[in-house]
């Protein structure tokens, strides 16, 4: 069993894998327009909404080639409100980001103070541009609302995200007998990080998805701290993670220890 983590841009790092060599993909790309995760210019999600969608189409075009014809891709995507973020001046005051410019959301292409429907826009691009088959639209009910002042936002609290079950072809493997419940609303909480903030990718998510998919190598092209890799390793699966943020690889190394092989790609590959 091998557990490999590439530090680099997924659009190029995934070319290290053979085509048709992945049985299951479980991933959650960065939110569009909520915050900056790194100072890297190629970070996905920093520009306009159209740029974000174009970048993810590029990633999932490569993912599609790497996925076997009987494999499944499970894509968790969160939404963003147009015009959100960036309040309180041009520069951060205090903390580790002191003196740095505040994060500013890119152009959404729509009037502010409304949801952008990022998940729906991305799904339609993947279907129309790449021919992905959407076999299920799963609502992830987190069981609690995101901390917000409801009197200020003047709407119901944010409590769910979407998980899309995607296939290359109609001949995919699906272990229905291992499905938790029968419906397309999955209820489980997000993890809590050490600083008390909500983590968007609990291990429960890859636990459910990997079990339902074909046996074989597992891939996460936005691996973060390695939740998908931890679950795949526990099932004895070969797995590959990719992330542009080297600090996330360090977090994954803390979780997986000697099982994890971290490969930092050259600037040409990243």
C-alpha positions, 0 to 999 in steps of 0.5 A, a space after each residue: 500500500 502506498 500513500 503519496 502526497 504531492 505538493 503542487 498545482 493539481 492541474 499539473 501534478 495529476 499528470 504523474 498518474 497513469 490514465 484510468 488508474 484511480 477507482 475513487 475520487 473524494 475531494 472538496 475544492 477551496 471555497 470561491 471568494 471567502 478567504 485566501 489560503 496561501 500567498 501563491 498566485 496560482 491558488 484557486 479561488 482568488 480571482 473572479 467566479 468565472 476564473 474559479 470555474 475555469 480553473 476547476 474545469 481544468 482540474 476535473 478534465 485531468 481527474 476524468 482521465 485518471 478515473 477508471 470507467 467504473 470509478 466514481 468522483 465525489 465532489 463536495 462544494 460550498 456556496 459563497 455570497 456575492 460581495 461578502 468579506 473584506 469589511 473593516 479597512 484595507 489592511 489587517 490589524 493584529 495577529 499573524 496577518 497584521 499589515 497584510 492587505 485584507 482579502 477581497 472577493 473577486 468579481 461574481 458577475 452578479 449583484 451583491 447580497 445574494 448567493 452565487 450558486 457556485 455548486 450549481 454553476 460548477 456542476 453545469 460546467 462539468 456536465 456541459 464542458 466535460 461530459 461528467 454524469 451527475 448520478 446524485 445531488 446529495 445535501 450534506 446537512 451539517 446539523 447546525 448553522 454557521 455562526 452568523 448574526 441572523 439579524 444582520 444577514 436577514 435570512 435562514 442560517 447556512 447549514 448545508 453543502 452539496 456533494 455531487 456523485 459523478 461518473 465517467 460512464 454509466 458502467 460505474 460500480 456502486 455498493 448500494 448495500 453499504 449506503 447509510 440510509 437510502 436518501 440523498 440527505 446525509 447528516 453528520 457534523 463538520 469536524 472541529 479544528 484545534 482553534 475551534 473553527 469548523 473544518 469543512 471536510 470531516 472523515 465521515 464524508 470520505 468514509 461514506 464515499 469510499 465504501 460505496 465506490 469500486 475497489 482501487 486507488 483513491 485520489 484527492 486533488 485538494 487533499 488539505 490535511 489529508 482526511 481522504 488519505 487517512 480513511 483510504 489508508 485505514 481501508 488498505 487502499 493506495 491513495 494519492 493527495 495533492 495540495 498547493 499548500 505545503 503547510 497542509 502536507 505537514 498537517 497530513 504528515 502529522 496524521 499519517 506519519 510513516 505511511 505518508 510519502 510527501 513529494 514536493 514538485 519542482 517549480 516547472 511542475 507546480 
